[in-house]
Amino acid sequence: MKHAYLDIETIYTGTESGQKLFSDFKNHKITVLGVRVVSGDRDEFTQLIHPNITRQALLLLLEGVERIVTYNGRSKPDRMKRSVGFDFPVIEAQLGVMLDEEFEHTDLVPECWSRGLYGGQKKVEQTLGLKRQLPGRDGAWAMEMWKQYSGTGQSKFLRELLIYNKEDVFMLREIELKLEKR
């Protein structure tokens, strides 16, 4: 079975603040979209970078994928809290494709909740004993890296952001494996 692990980084261009900011999907512009595709012995990782993040490029990356795994990516309300996630609604707003209607989808957030694990991805990783190479970085840091990169053109900021996104994507598989053992 061909699985994809997907995570996005965004920059917020709207005026909302607090919790409303995270539901203002149309004003989150995707800066980096990371996809890891695993099928048998094959394990491929690709990142799309703005302005090359298109519907066509994404669907090409996902060609033949049977299931996508995210952390808080769902566009459909979960059964426990009846809330939607972030990644798929932003992708739908930006690229016009609702991934959890096109593909089987596992959102690790409800999976974690059902096992008594709450919090963002980094907190759940810590609870599960997973260690990051780049601790202490989060979505706000990722937005700042994009701002620095787009403002200065210095590739070091983009490199840091790409490393962060890759670690987010690869940790999805690690969380999934840990949950299978719980």
VEXPA-42641 format. One line per field, with one value per residue (C-alpha): residue number from 1; residue in one letter; x, y, z. Coordinates in pm, 1 decimal. Each point is the difference from the previous one (the first is absolute). Example, Ala and Ser with C-alpha at 12.3 -4.5 7.8 and 13.67 -1.06 7.14 Angstrom:
num: c(1,2) $
residuo: c(a,s) $
X: c(1230.0,137.0) $
Y: c(-450.0,344.0) $
Z: c(780.0,-66.0) $
//
This chain:
num: c(1,2,3,4,5,6,7,8,9,10,11,12,13,14,15,16,17,18,19,20,21,22,23,24,25,26,27,28,29,30,31,32,33,34,35,36,37,38,39,40,41,42,43,44,45,46,47,48,49,50,51,52,53,54,55,56,57,58,59,60,61,62,63,64,65,66,67,68,69,70,71,72,73,74,75,76,77,78,79,80,81,82,83,84,85,86,87,88,89,90,91,92,93,94,95,96,97,98,99,100,101,102,103,104,105,106,107,108,109,110,111,112,113,114,115,116,117,118,119,120,121,122,123,124,125,126,127,128,129,130,131,132,133,134,135,136,137,138,139,140,141,142,143,144,145,146,147,148,149,150,151,152,153,154,155,156,157,158,159,160,161,162,163,164,165,166,167,168,169,170,171,172,173,174,175,176,177,178,179,180,181,182) $
residuo: c(m,k,h,a,y,l,d,i,e,t,i,y,t,g,t,e,s,g,q,k,l,f,s,d,f,k,n,h,k,i,t,v,l,g,v,r,v,v,s,g,d,r,d,e,f,t,q,l,i,h,p,n,i,t,r,q,a,l,l,l,l,l,e,g,v,e,r,i,v,t,y,n,g,r,s,k,p,d,r,m,k,r,s,v,g,f,d,f,p,v,i,e,a,q,l,g,v,m,l,d,e,e,f,e,h,t,d,l,v,p,e,c,w,s,r,g,l,y,g,g,q,k,k,v,e,q,t,l,g,l,k,r,q,l,p,g,r,d,g,a,w,a,m,e,m,w,k,q,y,s,g,t,g,q,s,k,f,l,r,e,l,l,i,y,n,k,e,d,v,f,m,l,r,e,i,e,l,k,l,e,k,r) $
X: c(0.0,132.5,-22.6,78.7,94.3,-77.2,63.7,-16.5,163.1,-187.4,23.9,-306.6,-113.1,-333.8,-101.0,-145.2,173.1,-7.2,-185.2,-191.2,328.3,15.4,-345.7,62.2,112.0,-16.3,256.3,265.4,228.2,189.6,374.7,122.6,-185.7,187.9,-108.1,161.0,-126.0,65.9,-77.2,174.2,374.7,-48.1,15.8,-0.5,-18.5,-85.4,-56.6,-188.3,100.3,-203.7,-67.5,25.1,-276.7,-280.2,-292.3,159.8,337.5,-164.4,-221.3,300.0,187.5,-300.2,-55.2,-70.9,-18.0,-270.8,15.1,127.6,111.5,3.6,5.6,-304.9,-54.9,-364.6,-262.2,-284.1,-101.3,135.3,-236.5,127.0,4.8,-172.0,284.5,195.4,375.5,225.0,201.5,-279.6,-227.6,293.8,90.6,-362.5,-15.7,328.3,0.1,-365.9,35.9,-151.2,251.9,-208.6,-270.3,251.3,204.9,-39.9,129.5,132.6,25.8,221.6,-166.6,-321.8,213.1,203.9,-310.7,-141.2,316.3,-5.8,269.9,-79.6,184.1,183.9,225.9,317.1,-163.8,-132.0,345.3,151.7,-266.1,74.1,374.2,87.7,293.9,38.4,330.4,-127.1,-195.1,-165.8,-129.5,-366.1,-239.8,75.6,371.2,-77.8,-192.6,292.0,244.0,-216.8,-21.7,378.1,51.0,-250.1,126.1,371.7,23.3,258.5,-22.0,106.7,-349.5,-165.8,237.7,-94.3,-370.1,37.4,184.6,-277.3,-274.2,181.6,27.0,-373.2,-82.0,234.0,-129.4,-349.6,115.4,173.4,-318.5,-203.9,235.9,-7.7,-381.4,-16.3,183.5,-227.6) $
Y: c(0.0,343.8,253.3,371.1,210.1,366.8,328.6,363.8,319.7,325.1,373.3,179.1,300.7,75.1,217.9,-255.6,-73.6,-265.6,-322.7,157.6,33.1,-381.1,-23.1,282.0,-255.2,224.8,240.6,-261.8,-11.7,-326.7,58.9,-361.4,-325.3,-315.8,-347.4,-330.9,-294.5,-348.8,-315.9,-325.4,64.9,339.4,310.2,334.7,351.6,309.6,362.6,251.1,361.1,312.6,100.2,-357.5,-135.4,-79.2,-237.6,-184.6,-35.1,-129.5,-250.9,-122.5,-64.0,-190.7,-209.2,-359.5,82.8,-189.8,176.7,334.7,48.4,343.6,153.1,227.0,-1.9,-104.3,209.7,-214.1,40.2,-273.4,-218.8,105.5,380.7,64.8,226.0,22.0,15.8,237.7,-143.0,-128.4,306.0,228.0,-219.2,6.5,380.4,49.1,-282.0,-95.7,-367.3,-165.6,-274.9,-200.4,-32.1,-119.5,-233.8,-219.1,210.8,-62.1,307.2,-84.8,256.0,-200.4,-315.2,159.9,124.7,-352.9,-105.1,288.9,202.3,368.8,300.7,103.6,-228.4,91.4,-58.4,-340.4,-91.3,81.0,-201.6,-295.6,33.2,119.9,238.9,270.6,109.1,359.0,46.9,326.2,92.4,43.6,153.0,356.0,-67.6,-144.8,314.2,215.0,-204.7,53.7,373.0,16.4,-198.8,197.0,330.8,-60.7,-275.1,-172.7,-372.1,-89.8,92.2,-218.3,-289.2,17.8,4.4,-298.8,-197.6,84.0,-107.0,-324.8,-82.9,69.8,-235.2,-279.1,18.4,-81.9,-352.9,-28.7,105.0,-244.6,-286.3,87.4,14.4,-345.8,-137.1,168.7) $
Z: c(0.0,-96.3,286.7,1.8,302.0,-56.6,180.8,-103.3,117.1,-47.6,36.4,131.9,-203.6,167.5,293.1,243.4,328.7,269.1,-76.9,-292.2,-186.3,-35.0,-158.2,-249.8,-258.4,-306.2,148.6,72.9,-302.5,-37.8,-4.6,16.8,-57.5,98.9,-110.5,88.7,-205.1,136.9,-194.3,86.3,-23.5,-165.7,214.7,-183.0,140.9,-201.5,95.2,-208.7,65.3,-74.0,-280.0,-134.9,223.8,-242.2,-9.4,-292.0,175.2,318.9,-179.1,-197.2,327.8,132.9,-312.6,99.5,372.8,182.4,337.7,129.1,361.3,165.7,344.2,26.1,-373.0,-32.6,-176.1,134.5,366.5,225.0,203.3,343.8,-8.7,-334.0,-110.3,-322.2,-28.4,-189.8,-291.8,-225.0,44.6,-88.8,-298.4,-113.2,35.2,-188.6,-255.7,-34.5,91.4,307.6,66.0,247.6,-264.8,-259.7,223.0,306.1,289.2,348.6,219.9,294.4,231.8,59.5,12.8,280.3,181.4,4.8,187.5,247.0,-180.5,-36.5,-134.6,-310.5,-198.5,190.6,338.0,-107.8,-134.5,340.7,182.2,-227.9,66.1,-349.5,-30.4,-260.9,-146.7,5.3,325.5,96.9,-343.8,-85.0,-251.9,111.5,-52.8,-345.4,-95.5,114.5,-208.7,-308.8,71.5,36.1,-319.5,-207.4,142.3,-47.8,-261.5,220.8,-64.5,356.3,122.9,-262.3,79.1,370.0,-87.7,-231.1,268.6,249.3,-242.5,-79.7,368.7,45.1,-288.1,111.8,357.4,-127.7,-79.7,338.4,181.8,-205.8,87.8,372.0,-3.6,-159.9,305.6,258.5) $
//
